[in-house]
Amino acid sequence: MAAKKVNIGIIGAGWIAKRAHLPLLLEMDDVAICGIYDTDGDRAIELAELFRTKAVSSIGDMLELTPDAVIICTPNATHTPLCVQFLKHNISVLCEKPLATSVQDAQQICRAAAASNGVLLTGFVNRYRGDVQRMKSCLLEGVTGAVQTIEAGWTRRMGVPRPGSWFTQKELSGGGVLHDLGSHMIDMMLYLLDAKSASLQVTERLCSLYRRNFDYSTYNNWLGTHESGGIEVEDSARGMVVFSSGATGLIHVSWSEDVEGDLVELKIRGAKGTLQLQTLFGFSNLGIMKEPRLTFMPLGGEQIELELPAPEHTELSEYRSQMNHFIRCVRGEETPLADEMDGALTVNLVDELYKSAARDHVAV
Ligand SMILES: NC(=O)c1ccc[n+]([C@@H]2O[C@H](COP(=O)([O-])OP(=O)(O)OC[C@H]3O[C@@H](n4cnc5c(N)ncnc54)[C@H](O)[C@@H]3O)[C@@H](O)[C@H]2O)c1
């Protein structure tokens, strides 16, 4: 007999719901999309028609549909009250990143998750990428030896998400590129170093934030166009952290860099050599790498190319892996690869970097 379908509700009918989560849910046989809620009712109705489900007009109405799980796809500052509310009803949550916009909020989500029968998966979708998984297995196999430095960079040429929208308003976003792309890159650092299981502490942190004047009135990229609000947040951030192991982490994230195209680089220098991944995360059409490239240069030796799983040439493959994993977590068959604690660790480090920048290096 086929297993009962997992009932999923969508909270927030915007870009990521339409572009990634809903198309994936629609193709899954063991899932039913029970409804969509958005504070903007018209958006909920539009996506409900497109993805053959119903729009609901309140959280209460969503609860009446008795979802097994919800996917929270709303502006960053709304994640905490929404996560807490659904977890209190023992409904599992896949929450888009960043988990929260403050340390206190992240702690509140952790407490709610601990008290809930539902699971929480933080949407660190890049953990599910084939190239990242390969890099992680090289580290687990001890290819680099003890890590000395880890560099995590994600630079975009023209990647401000809808200038003037909530993304660039501090109260709703929590901050700029450090929250947006930085959450992913900090999570990569913590994940690759196994920081949670190894109880690695951050002992030093330093950060600078930058913003440049730009006429955004005709801005147009794959994320949308200019909206009516102002730009209150940084478009570029550079950070440095030192871990209790002695390893140093360097972060460089930018929505707006004077580069040929968009690039993600993860570079790990260890006692035995350097492992480097050059790739592209996200949906950008301005990437400079045609295919991801993973190399290892052994200490004193020649650089070698490491084989990567064949790319699926679909932007949704890591979202698909994340969604399949989430459904298995909801069914109790797996435990979250990125749980609330992983989400909170990244929120903490982002917060510490913002504090460092506010104290010493404000240069916006
Ligand atoms: N994993 C990734 O790489 C990735 C990519 C894009 C977006 N995101 C994350 O997804 C989230 C949403 O981003 P987006 O680009 O879809 O934004 P968006 O602005 O396109 O959509 C957000 C939607 O939420 C609705 N909304 C606002 N407050 C609400 C509330 N309290 N309850 C219900 N609906 C509410 C808005 O009306 C809007 O329709 C953000 O946290 C963002 O960081 C993650």
The ligand as a Tripos MOL2 file, in Angstrom:
@<TRIPOS>MOLECULE
LIG
   44    48     1     0     0
SMALL
NO_CHARGES

@<TRIPOS>ATOM
      1 N1         17.9580   29.3820   -0.5460 N.am      1 LIG1
      2 C1         18.2240   30.4540   -1.2730 C.2       1 LIG1
      3 O1         19.2870   30.5660   -1.8530 O.2       1 LIG1
      4 C2         17.1800   31.5260   -1.3390 C.ar      1 LIG1
      5 C3         16.9210   32.1830   -2.5490 C.ar      1 LIG1
      6 C4         15.9520   33.1790   -2.5570 C.ar      1 LIG1
      7 C5         15.2750   33.5050   -1.3770 C.ar      1 LIG1
      8 N2         15.5770   32.8540   -0.2140 N.ar      1 LIG1
      9 C6         14.9190   33.2140    1.0600 C.3       1 LIG1
     10 O2         13.5110   32.9900    0.9240 O.3       1 LIG1
     11 C7         12.7860   33.9700    1.6530 C.3       1 LIG1
     12 C8         11.8060   34.6640    0.7060 C.3       1 LIG1
     13 O3         12.5230   35.2790   -0.3590 O.3       1 LIG1
     14 P1         11.7860   35.6470   -1.7350 P.3       1 LIG1
     15 O4         12.8510   36.0570   -2.6740 O.co2     1 LIG1
     16 O5         10.8490   34.5720   -2.1170 O.co2     1 LIG1
     17 O6         10.9630   36.9540   -1.2740 O.3       1 LIG1
     18 P2          9.6890   37.5890   -1.9630 P.3       1 LIG1
     19 O7          9.6250   38.9970   -1.5000 O.co2     1 LIG1
     20 O8          9.6780   37.3190   -3.4150 O.co2     1 LIG1
     21 O9          8.4650   36.7690   -1.3350 O.3       1 LIG1
     22 C9          8.1040   36.8720    0.0280 C.3       1 LIG1
     23 C10         6.5850   36.7430    0.1370 C.3       1 LIG1
     24 O10         6.2520   36.6820    1.5240 O.3       1 LIG1
     25 C11         5.0500   37.4380    1.7190 C.3       1 LIG1
     26 N3          4.9780   37.7730    3.1370 N.ar      1 LIG1
     27 C12         5.5610   38.7990    3.7990 C.ar      1 LIG1
     28 N4          5.3310   38.6980    5.1260 N.ar      1 LIG1
     29 C13         4.5540   37.5950    5.2930 C.ar      1 LIG1
     30 C14         4.0010   36.9620    6.4290 C.ar      1 LIG1
     31 N5          4.1980   37.4190    7.6640 N.pl3     1 LIG1
     32 N6          3.2480   35.8560    6.2440 N.ar      1 LIG1
     33 C15         3.0240   35.3740    4.9940 C.ar      1 LIG1
     34 N7          3.5460   35.9400    3.8690 N.ar      1 LIG1
     35 C16         4.3030   37.0230    4.0300 C.ar      1 LIG1
     36 C17         5.1850   38.5990    0.7620 C.3       1 LIG1
     37 O11         3.9230   39.1950    0.4760 O.3       1 LIG1
     38 C18         5.8260   37.9320   -0.4480 C.3       1 LIG1
     39 O12         4.8530   37.4700   -1.3730 O.3       1 LIG1
     40 C19        13.8440   34.8950    2.2620 C.3       1 LIG1
     41 O13        14.0990   34.5220    3.5860 O.3       1 LIG1
     42 C20        15.0660   34.6890    1.3990 C.3       1 LIG1
     43 O14        16.2780   34.9200    2.0780 O.3       1 LIG1
     44 C21        16.4960   31.8680   -0.1960 C.ar      1 LIG1
@<TRIPOS>BOND
     1     1     2 1
     2     2     3 2
     3     2     4 1
     4     4     5 ar
     5     4    44 ar
     6     5     6 ar
     7     6     7 ar
     8     7     8 ar
     9     8     9 1
    10     8    44 ar
    11     9    10 1
    12     9    42 1
    13    10    11 1
    14    11    12 1
    15    11    40 1
    16    12    13 1
    17    13    14 1
    18    14    15 2
    19    14    16 1
    20    14    17 1
    21    17    18 1
    22    18    19 2
    23    18    20 1
    24    18    21 1
    25    21    22 1
    26    22    23 1
    27    23    24 1
    28    23    38 1
    29    24    25 1
    30    25    26 1
    31    25    36 1
    32    26    27 ar
    33    26    35 ar
    34    27    28 ar
    35    28    29 ar
    36    29    30 ar
    37    29    35 ar
    38    30    31 1
    39    30    32 ar
    40    32    33 ar
    41    33    34 ar
    42    34    35 ar
    43    36    37 1
    44    36    38 1
    45    38    39 1
    46    40    41 1
    47    40    42 1
    48    42    43 1
@<TRIPOS>SUBSTRUCTURE
     1 LIG1         1 GROUP 0 **** ****
